[in-house]
Amino acid sequence: MSHVPEPAGAAHPTDPAVPDLRLVDWAPLPQVSVPATRVPRAAVPAVDVHNHLGRWLTTDWCAPDVAALLGMMNDAGIETVVNLDGLWGEELEANLDRYDRAHPGRFLTFCQVDWTLLRRSSGPREIQEQLRDSAARGARGLKVWKNVGLTVVGPDGELVLPDDQRVIDVLALAGDLGLPALVHVADPRAFFDPLDAHNERFDELAGQPDWSFADRDRYPSFDRLLDAFEALLVATPGTRYIGAHVGCVAEDLDRVERLLRAAPHLVVDIAGRLGELGRQPRRFRRFVENFPDRVLFGTDAFPLAREQLEVHFRFLETDDECFDYAPGEEVPPQGRWQISGAGLPTHLLPGLYAGNARRVLGLGGS
């Protein structure tokens, strides 16, 4: 191989003229010149089927000013927000009082159940009683989180996976009670891969190493969790399911389509996955075209901000290229990439924005 001489004056990494820049501090400004379309309001009324308004993930209410939240919803064309933070008992009552009962039709609160009760032999019965109580109080659905499969254990200390019979029984009861179940069964695939130079979420996981589930001695694999989710779906055909985060496998829409074909009672939301969907916008458009009645709008953006709503509208409604999926962030939180719009045909927007959610949630309208 011939040697190509460096140009005179070329800088080396040890040259004082070259900044000592760490990758984590690198925030390049794109130099491409592309159109930018602002979409301040959804093209049709929208239901955000995946959000957090309570105190489950924060020390105080995610929406400290409900009147301001309603004003923003009105301006942006959001008719209803699903609040996944109801938990159970008195916390559920507090959420129902603050949102559902105070503003009928604008908020729908889902309950959760205390899966840690499975540590004792009476746990399955107690959890089912808890779910019945939550339904009687007015919960509009059940949220199942990723702790089922990753941290919840039974009396023997073994992990309880989503296809465990005790979980199946609870989800079947949800169907009997008329409660749709929104299930978050796994985090992004990269969270289950080694934290090395090939991991596309290295920035994020290096900052939050406890989010990594790569330890196979401690956690199941990503594929094992997805297989368990599919087994749960097949075992409970009487329950309506919302697969959170595009069924938790937004990186592989072929697999999502297989899930949807295997489980006619499953729909998926797009919440929290613009970073994946926006890197495959044409494939995502085909996905929605293939399953126009099975894809739901959701953001998982909390506290809900106008900028996050607008980037969702822009992704869905325009064919803009090369824009930030996390506006206002100097370094994108999930990965150092930008996204492009899917430019969905207008006839697909009413179902995705609200119609599919209304059907699953038992709301009026179409």
Order of alpha helices (4+ residues) and beta strands (2+ residues): beta-alpha-beta-alpha-beta-alpha-beta-alpha-alpha-beta-alpha-alpha-beta-alpha-alpha-beta-alpha-alpha-beta-alpha-alpha
